[in-house]
Amino acid sequence: MNNTDEIGELLKNARSIAVVGLSDSPMRTSYGVSKYMQSQGYKIIPVNPQINTSLGEKAYASLSDVPETIDLVNVFRRSEHVPEVVEEAIRLKLRAIWLQEGVIHEAAAKKARKAGIFVVMDRCIYKEHVARR
């Protein structure tokens, strides 16, 4: 369980959020949550090899393809895909990973934490942000 003060600090200090699994469909949760975060001033970076753009932003096939600074990785993929995201985040020396509600992978989270990455797991970034406004 994360300290809510640490989560608050992360949300306050992050400027760019790479959203792994962001859809270009307004009907998907990833789209709605990311649109809200974008409306709150965060730079949203779509990471999804299946789309070209989302929320008016160019999409990238992987975290490694993103040419700008990533402050936070928000994962909207099924739990079995988390280890590959964590491996890439470790290689890129990213500082924080957020696994959305229902996305749980204890071993990958432990590995990320051991590499110095702050991990939030099984929590909704939208709900956490709204609770701190």
Sequence and secondary structure as in RCSB ss.txt:
>XXXX:A:sequence
MNNTDEIGELLKNARSIAVVGLSDSPMRTSYGVSKYMQSQGYKIIPVNPQINTSLGEKAYASLSDVPETIDLVNV
FRRSEHVPEVVEEAIRLKLRAIWLQEGVIHEAAAKKARKAGIFVVMDRCIYKEHVARR
>XXXX:A:secstr
   HHHHHHHHHH  EEEEET  S TTSHHHHHHHHHHHTT EEEEE TT SEETTEE BSSGGG  S  SEEEE
 S GGGHHHHHHHHHHTT  EEEE TT   HHHHHHHHHTT EEE S  HHHHHHHT 
